[in-house]
Amino acid sequence: MSAAEGVLGPEPGAEAGRVRAFLRLVVIEHSVFALPFAYTAALTAMFQDSASVHWWQLFLVTVAMVGMRTFAMAANRIIDREIDARNPRTAGRELVTGAVSVRTAWTGAAVAVVLFVGAAALLNPLCFALAPVAVIPMVVYPYGKRFTHYPHAILGLAQAVGPIGAWLAVTGAWSWHAVLLGVAVGVWIGGFDLIYACQDVAADRANGVKSTPARFGTAAALYATRVAHAVTVLLLGAFGAVTDAGGFYWFGLLVAAGAFVYEHSVVRPHDLSRLNRAFFQVNSFIGIAFFGCALLDLAVRGLSV
């Protein structure tokens, strides 16, 4: 650091650079996985409540979802930074290379969780009261790979919170309809986390990191993923049935089922070369396509803006 920098503070743009590095750390664009289903839950609840969109609630749901996911990812990266350093695939992550300091990561995580809790408080008393409960599985998940071969189930539980919370945000009351959608999302994301973990089998076994693929092998993990995604389709179907969904919803479910079939056709136990396509592209498509069809169905059935 020069004398001028010591007097004048950090050079212009340094703070923006830290923010960009933090957003890369938490892979902010992957919010697309969970947000569509939270919107599906919230808008379905609004349709049943008043058949109109409550924009302020929808905005707060967005803030809460992005805040919670950002906190979860930051905590995950912080807790796992030593494990990441020993894995060639993850050794280039920002906390390992020093592109983001641990202090910056904790600061970002703290801001994110404050946004989450603040949004929950503005939604309704029940959301605010349950906000700390929602945080627990987000922190437990990264520790899970240290004591269980099924950390993917903990991730699924954490992700199931989103749609359930979005429904509570609108109605302020518990709904088993929302539980169906939440569990569907949890099983879906837990399933494709199994696919993602297949690429780290060798490193996990060498470093004592626990996961289903490391314990039972890639073939067994991929089979379990197929089962999980079949259950996901059934649960989404059950949610559609109990909420009296129309034709566009069922078309969206058919599209999602087709995408699942494609996803499993491109990933084989002895050929993971297209794993990133299956993980990132296909699952992003599933979330967006399904939500688009669910939204169109609600609009056709009378949801007004």
MITI-174368 format. One line per 4 residues: number of its first residue (from 1); their letters; for each residue x, y, z of C-alpha. Coordinates in pm, whole numbers, always signed. Layout:
<atoms>
NUM = A = X/Y/Z  ... $
</atoms>
This chain:
<atoms>
1 = MSAA = +0/+0/+0  +131/+347/-87  +138/+641/+152  -142/+805/-45 $
5 = EGVL = -360/+494/-14  -295/+489/+361  -424/+844/+391  -704/+837/+138 $
9 = GPEP = -831/+484/+203  -878/+203/-46  -851/+284/-414  -1175/+360/-602 $
13 = GAEA = -1362/+50/-705  -1204/-175/-440  -1528/-206/-247  -1721/-287/-564 $
17 = GRVR = -1459/-548/-646  -1509/-712/-307  -1884/-719/-360  -1843/-880/-703 $
21 = AFLR = -1605/-1139/-557  -1851/-1214/-278  -2134/-1259/-530  -1913/-1504/-721 $
25 = LVVI = -1842/-1683/-395  -2212/-1742/-326  -2292/-1805/-696  -2578/-1557/-677 $
29 = EHSV = -2719/-1662/-1015  -2811/-2002/-872  -3098/-1836/-685  -3289/-1938/-999 $
33 = FALP = -3315/-2293/-862  -3536/-2215/-563  -3704/-1883/-644  -3949/-2016/-909 $
37 = FAYT = -4101/-2261/-663  -4126/-2000/-389  -4309/-1780/-639  -4535/-2071/-735 $
41 = AALT = -4627/-2120/-368  -4679/-1750/-301  -4886/-1683/-613  -5100/-1994/-561 $
45 = AMFQ = -5172/-1877/-206  -5258/-1530/-338  -5490/-1683/-597  -5673/-1881/-332 $
49 = DSAS = -5685/-1583/-97  -5798/-1300/-324  -5718/-1394/-686  -5482/-1096/-706 $
53 = VHWW = -5106/-1044/-681  -4985/-878/-361  -4672/-711/-495  -4531/-597/-162 $
57 = QLFL = -4552/-950/-23  -4395/-1089/-340  -4109/-841/-311  -4048/-939/+53 $
61 = VTVA = -4056/-1309/-40  -3787/-1235/-300  -3571/-1051/-47  -3614/-1329/+207 $
65 = MVGM = -3532/-1606/-42  -3225/-1437/-186  -3108/-1330/+160  -3140/-1678/+305 $
69 = RTFA = -2976/-1849/+8  -2688/-1600/+12  -2635/-1657/+383  -2647/-2035/+335 $
73 = MAAN = -2393/-2031/+52  -2158/-1796/+238  -2173/-2009/+553  -2117/-2321/+343 $
77 = RIID = -1807/-2176/+179  -1667/-2049/+511  -1721/-2376/+696  -1588/-2587/+406 $
81 = REID = -1289/-2374/+309  -1032/-2622/+442  -1205/-2914/+270  -1226/-2710/-51 $
85 = ARNP = -852/-2643/-36  -780/-3018/-45  -1006/-3087/-344  -858/-3000/-688 $
89 = RTAG = -1205/-2912/-822  -1273/-2656/-548  -922/-2532/-476  -985/-2225/-691 $
93 = RELV = -1279/-2100/-484  -1252/-1744/-360  -1197/-1819/+9  -923/-2069/-74 $
97 = TGAV = -734/-1838/-310  -783/-1530/-94  -993/-1342/-351  -1247/-1307/-68 $
101 = SVRT = -1134/-1285/+294  -1310/-1477/+569  -1401/-1145/+726  -1566/-1025/+406 $
105 = AWTG = -1752/-1354/+373  -1884/-1331/+728  -1983/-969/+672  -2176/-1064/+360 $
109 = AAVA = -2339/-1356/+541  -2443/-1128/+828  -2596/-873/+590  -2780/-1149/+407 $
113 = VVLF = -2930/-1303/+722  -3036/-959/+848  -3216/-903/+518  -3385/-1240/+556 $
117 = VGAA = -3500/-1180/+912  -3604/-823/+831  -3816/-938/+538  -3972/-1210/+755 $
121 = ALLN = -4057/-952/+1022  -4227/-729/+767  -4432/-1019/+629  -4611/-1139/+941 $
125 = PLCF = -4545/-1247/+1303  -4543/-1619/+1218  -4272/-1576/+955  -4066/-1371/+1197 $
129 = ALAP = -4105/-1629/+1474  -4003/-1914/+1242  -3712/-1732/+1079  -3449/-1867/+1325 $
133 = VAVI = -3580/-2220/+1265  -3524/-2178/+892  -3161/-2079/+951  -3070/-2398/+1139 $
137 = PMVV = -3056/-2650/+849  -2864/-2397/+639  -2581/-2406/+893  -2608/-2777/+973 $
141 = YPYG = -2577/-2882/+608  -2206/-2804/+556  -2124/-2983/+880  -2333/-3281/+769 $
145 = KRFT = -2060/-3423/+547  -1848/-3461/+861  -2088/-3695/+1043  -2329/-3853/+791 $
149 = HYPH = -2319/-4005/+445  -2651/-3834/+374  -2581/-3458/+385  -2791/-3427/+68 $
153 = AILG = -3099/-3501/+278  -3012/-3209/+507  -2982/-2986/+201  -3320/-3109/+83 $
157 = LAQA = -3473/-3021/+420  -3319/-2675/+402  -3455/-2616/+52  -3803/-2740/+143 $
161 = VGPI = -3835/-2437/+370  -3860/-2195/+74  -4204/-2278/-72  -4350/-2343/+274 $
165 = GAWL = -4222/-2007/+395  -4352/-1832/+84  -4701/-1969/+147  -4683/-1865/+513 $
169 = AVTG = -4570/-1520/+400  -4898/-1472/+214  -5146/-1645/+444  -4983/-1632/+787 $
173 = AWSW = -5114/-1985/+841  -4983/-2339/+805  -5082/-2533/+492  -5020/-2896/+402 $
177 = HAVL = -5057/-2792/+38  -4740/-2588/+79  -4570/-2883/+249  -4631/-3095/-62 $
181 = LGVA = -4459/-2834/-279  -4181/-2778/-26  -4102/-3147/+3  -4110/-3178/-377 $
185 = VGVW = -3847/-2905/-403  -3641/-3054/-122  -3638/-3400/-281  -3558/-3245/-622 $
189 = IGGF = -3262/-3041/-497  -3137/-3317/-268  -3149/-3545/-571  -2946/-3328/-801 $
193 = DLIY = -2700/-3260/-519  -2632/-3635/-537  -2542/-3593/-904  -2317/-3299/-822 $
197 = ACQD = -2138/-3495/-547  -2048/-3774/-791  -1762/-3569/-934  -1591/-3555/-593 $
201 = VAAD = -1596/-3925/-502  -1218/-3972/-521  -1138/-3649/-333  -1404/-3714/-68 $
205 = RANG = -1275/-4065/+0  -916/-3942/+17  -1004/-3659/+258  -1255/-3843/+475 $
209 = VKST = -1550/-3635/+353  -1881/-3819/+378  -2139/-3834/+99  -2372/-4091/-52 $
213 = PARF = -2161/-4132/-370  -1842/-4165/-163  -2003/-4432/+55  -2203/-4633/-198 $
217 = GTAA = -2051/-4540/-533  -2157/-4332/-830  -2396/-4588/-979  -2595/-4619/-656 $
221 = ALYA = -2606/-4241/-615  -2739/-4190/-967  -3002/-4457/-911  -3108/-4282/-589 $
225 = TRVA = -3131/-3957/-784  -3367/-4117/-1037  -3589/-4231/-753  -3578/-3886/-593 $
229 = HAVT = -3680/-3715/-916  -3962/-3963/-976  -4089/-3879/-627  -4053/-3509/-711 $
233 = VLLL = -4285/-3548/-1010  -4539/-3735/-798  -4533/-3467/-528  -4570/-3187/-782 $
237 = GAFG = -4864/-3378/-923  -5015/-3406/-576  -4973/-3030/-523  -5146/-2964/-854 $
241 = AVTD = -5433/-3194/-759  -5499/-3041/-416  -5484/-2686/-554  -5713/-2767/-849 $
245 = AGGF = -5447/-2675/-1104  -5545/-2639/-1468  -5407/-2758/-1798  -5104/-2531/-1819 $
249 = YWFG = -4980/-2652/-1479  -5002/-3012/-1592  -4824/-2925/-1914  -4545/-2768/-1708 $
253 = LLVA = -4521/-3084/-1500  -4493/-3289/-1819  -4212/-3061/-1940  -4032/-3099/-1606 $
257 = AGAF = -4068/-3478/-1620  -3923/-3479/-1972  -3631/-3266/-1853  -3565/-3512/-1572 $
261 = VYEH = -3554/-3797/-1823  -3306/-3602/-2034  -3096/-3514/-1729  -3054/-3878/-1640 $
265 = SVVR = -2980/-3977/-1996  -2669/-3755/-2016  -2508/-3861/-1686  -2374/-4214/-1656 $
269 = PHDL = -2177/-4379/-1374  -1865/-4403/-1593  -1922/-4083/-1792  -1964/-3761/-1592 $
273 = SRLN = -1842/-3538/-1877  -2184/-3379/-1915  -2254/-3346/-1545  -2242/-2966/-1546 $
277 = RAFF = -2500/-2959/-1823  -2726/-3182/-1615  -2669/-2988/-1294  -2677/-2626/-1408 $
281 = QVNS = -2859/-2604/-1740  -3127/-2869/-1701  -3221/-2787/-1343  -3233/-2415/-1417 $
285 = FIGI = -3461/-2493/-1709  -3686/-2709/-1491  -3740/-2433/-1236  -3806/-2158/-1491 $
289 = AFFG = -4023/-2367/-1726  -4232/-2511/-1447  -4292/-2170/-1290  -4377/-2016/-1627 $
293 = CALL = -4643/-2278/-1686  -4776/-2254/-1329  -4798/-1874/-1361  -4977/-1898/-1695 $
297 = DLAV = -5220/-2146/-1541  -5298/-1910/-1254  -5345/-1620/-1495  -5584/-1819/-1712 $
301 = RGLS = -5779/-1921/-1402  -5822/-1558/-1298  -5517/-1433/-1107  -5504/-1057/-1162 $
305 = V = -5218/-814/-1118 $
</atoms>
